[in-house]
Amino acid sequence: MAEENNVKDADELEKEHFVRIVNAFKYYRLYSLNRIRNTERYYDELPDHHRSIIPNFRDHLSKVRNCIETNFHLIKLIIQNTEHMFENKNHGPVENGEEGLRKHPPTSYDMDRVKTTLKQFVRDWSESGRNERASCYDPVIREIRRRFPPQIDPSTVFVLVPGAGLGRLAYELAKLGYSCQGNEWSLFMLFASNFVLNKCREANAHKLYPWIHQWINNKTSSDQIEPISFPDVNPADLPANSNFSMAAGDFLEVYTEPNSWDCVATVFFIDTAHNIISYVETIWRILKPGGFWVNLEIQVYKLKNFGNLKWVNKFLILIFIRRSQPGESAQYLRQSISI
Ligand SMILES: C[S@@+](CC[C@H](N)C(=O)[O-])C[C@H]1O[C@@H](n2cnc3c(N)ncnc32)[C@H](O)[C@@H]1O
């Protein structure tokens, strides 16, 4: 009986979480327009001679407002039918309007996540994200192709991408014919990846203003209202009979079956661990003997430069092989590092 209640509580909590995230997306327009309204008020309160320094600021704000409307149009498409997104869960209808928002109010953290989710489209699915994408996904893809070359039927190679974000790396691997599953636990990411992977069927069909919430570090005000188009490719463009899926949930809980993956590919994932050893143990357990874990992380080095501290970001690729003898620790095979 107590167990039944616990399950019910867990389901209830999950539903509440789901509704809160949907509400965060729904609240985007109101939240963003409020921010503009406040900025406008501060501007109006400036003395005339200060306002005259930036005479076009009001025009700029009204352009930002239009961009918010475009983003919100996209958001409505993203959250459409998300109640039925998962095969194993139906979260039922999500309460609309003020009552729903009052019961499950989004936090400011949630609103930040909505904004970063929109930005993530740039890196993963736009032409302008090409270089950044290449710098973090290409080394991983190259390494996987080297380990599982074209002589091997790629559909027999099972690749798991935990912490898949908006799913581009997993998509690229599926496009090469590998049997690939992305895994992600953030509903923000899952809603957005579901939209791009399952609902976008044409290249560059959507427009988005990813930078409009960035009020600093803009060289000119037009930088802030620069749009992107996405997706840069048609996400449905996959080989016939491709085996590609996304699985929702905590990687540590979803993947318990030993010896089931030929390769685990992680990019900027390991530092999300509360306990990194549990990530390593899980990867070790689920890899087939002889399988590979290809990992790309960013390393931040602190360098002393004439007395000033300088931060330098470098990519670090680590490849681990799962040995066949039980009891042996993972062997560190190669470190290619650009420092
Ligand atoms: C820093 S992001 C990197 C995302 C993606 N690999 C990329 O390069 O864009 C880490 C991702 O891992 C996800 N994540 C964190 N912990 C997770 C877990 N235990 N199970 C599944 N996904 C997780 C986060 O939601 C986030 O999307």
The ligand as a MOL file (V3000), in Angstrom:
LIG
                    3D

  0  0  0     0  0            999 V3000
M  V30 BEGIN CTAB
M  V30 COUNTS 27 29 0 0 0
M  V30 BEGIN ATOM
M  V30 1 C 25.8690 20.6010 -21.3130 0
M  V30 2 S 24.4880 19.8670 -22.0490 0 CHG=1
M  V30 3 C 25.1710 19.1850 -23.5430 0
M  V30 4 C 24.0950 18.7650 -24.4960 0
M  V30 5 C 24.6160 18.2220 -25.8360 0
M  V30 6 N 25.4520 17.0610 -25.6580 0
M  V30 7 C 25.3370 19.3180 -26.5720 0
M  V30 8 O 26.5510 19.2250 -26.7440 0
M  V30 9 O 24.6670 20.2660 -26.9770 0 CHG=-1
M  V30 10 C 24.2610 18.4200 -21.0500 0
M  V30 11 C 22.9400 17.7500 -21.3490 0
M  V30 12 O 22.8450 16.5660 -20.5730 0
M  V30 13 C 21.5320 16.4580 -20.0450 0
M  V30 14 N 21.6220 15.6360 -18.8300 0
M  V30 15 C 22.2000 15.9660 -17.6650 0
M  V30 16 N 22.1390 14.9520 -16.8010 0
M  V30 17 C 21.4800 13.9360 -17.4330 0
M  V30 18 C 21.1070 12.6060 -17.0670 0
M  V30 19 N 21.3940 12.1250 -15.8630 0
M  V30 20 N 20.4700 11.8430 -17.9640 0
M  V30 21 C 20.1890 12.3270 -19.2130 0
M  V30 22 N 20.5240 13.5800 -19.6220 0
M  V30 23 C 21.1560 14.3740 -18.7470 0
M  V30 24 C 21.1270 17.9060 -19.7840 0
M  V30 25 O 19.7170 18.0580 -19.7260 0
M  V30 26 C 21.7580 18.6240 -20.9670 0
M  V30 27 O 20.8800 18.7070 -22.0610 0
M  V30 END ATOM
M  V30 BEGIN BOND
M  V30 1 1 1 2
M  V30 2 1 2 3
M  V30 3 1 2 10
M  V30 4 1 3 4
M  V30 5 1 4 5
M  V30 6 1 5 6
M  V30 7 1 5 7
M  V30 8 2 7 8
M  V30 9 1 7 9
M  V30 10 1 10 11
M  V30 11 1 11 12
M  V30 12 1 11 26
M  V30 13 1 12 13
M  V30 14 1 13 14
M  V30 15 1 13 24
M  V30 16 1 14 15
M  V30 17 1 14 23
M  V30 18 2 15 16
M  V30 19 1 16 17
M  V30 20 1 17 18
M  V30 21 2 17 23
M  V30 22 1 18 19
M  V30 23 2 18 20
M  V30 24 1 20 21
M  V30 25 2 21 22
M  V30 26 1 22 23
M  V30 27 1 24 25
M  V30 28 1 24 26
M  V30 29 1 26 27
M  V30 END BOND
M  V30 END CTAB
M  END
